[in-house]
């Protein structure tokens, strides 16, 4: 295999993700006391971003009693492997998960390497055309993981995942100690660390957060994130600054007119106390019109949605469940009648496994995205024919101070989600009524029984059906990756 | 729900389903839809639905119908020219429930019968 091809794949970050319920089921399965390891197989679907390739575990294939040998350590039988290979759902990869007796990120014993590299890597790649994924569970709940790529005929090489994400009521990330090391402590963030502690702050600094929409709410969130110590940021917005945005876009000045909103947000962030410790990616494209924007979002560990349009909100809602990337979302409704404010309300909630989706929350109607796609939200005749309540809903009235409050609560929910500190993020969806000045809080609940989004957790489905011509442009780099995967890891075993 | 489930359901009801390809877009044409109520009761019409690979399937906010049932570009009916052909028109209609094959077809029928 030519060196440059191996190098090209080496540039991709590797990650593994699972939902909270899968993690809980695994912990229950592995709980055999301090002297007995255990194992299981699982199935996964790929999720490809621009720079990150993720394995989304979505189905366990737990062993029957006679399908593995427990003698302190553990080994799987050929019959168990045969069953797992036979029953592998189409388009899925196979993962082997096993437990260890110690906490933290785990290395591999000689037996572990023999099981994954010698017994499994080739046969799994041959059956699924996807690399074998291996995971190890530490007693403190830390996961460690790796992919096995083919480097030559019958020769497989391990590449470590940089993160393992467990996405449930909390987003719990296990970080590879060398690929995502603990960040350097900065004197300029001592005050922040003193509130939620070094461990939480280290996690925030190592989590890639995407902000989709850099308008009134998004520009404030971008500022809040970097002042809170988030160091890996992705900004996505195709809009340029117009005069009517100047009163609500943080950091914007007259000479910015015509500039991309992401450029303004980036400029502001670059002047921050984090200095060179900040890594920002900016995408000047629309989430619903650009495969590159979708790919950039799929690189994120969590996203804050600051879009006011229903179609991109629908896409982010699906991403939260299908690609296991939790999304903190918010919305503002300001009703005005004859020049007077009738009511101003806003809401903040987090979307993803073990949480209610946008539709079951009632934050958006299912038909809204289709309406935007059909162009009717731009059609004055259509808008005129709507009820007064609907017309208000689509107007998107807003002023800077409303955005300020929503942005603060969205960032607090994100910190709560990542740190697991409910006393920072609250317990569930929040509804603020400016009059009389009251925050209602709901308990976190699951989606309705007939919801069509919740059952798709970890399925990695395509989020936007782009026209074929755009898709072929996107396919070019993808087919290169596939060719590389075939050559160095999968496909012909 | 995926599009194939909708297509199978429509076929199971005995309605005629044909494929149509327009450039890069694929459609199914559902024929023999008889309206049994409303001002067009007795009319037999066709409905075109674009094929989609989206999971879950989400219907367009448009019902494409042939023949024209109402005047074109009428705000009252939210009727517009359809990209399927000159003899087609579409009606802007939003669908908010969780889509099911039977639920969607009932929605289409009631939208056409209440014109």
Interface residues (C-beta under 8 A of the other chain):
Chain A: X314 X359 X365 X366 X367 X368 X369 X370 X371 X373 X374 X376 X381 X382 X384 X385 X448 X450 X451 X452 X453 X456 X459 X461 X462 X465 X467 X468 X469
Chain B: X1 X24 X52 X53 X54 X55 X56 X58 X59 X60 X61 X62 X75 X76 X78 X92 X94 X95 X96 X97 X98 X99
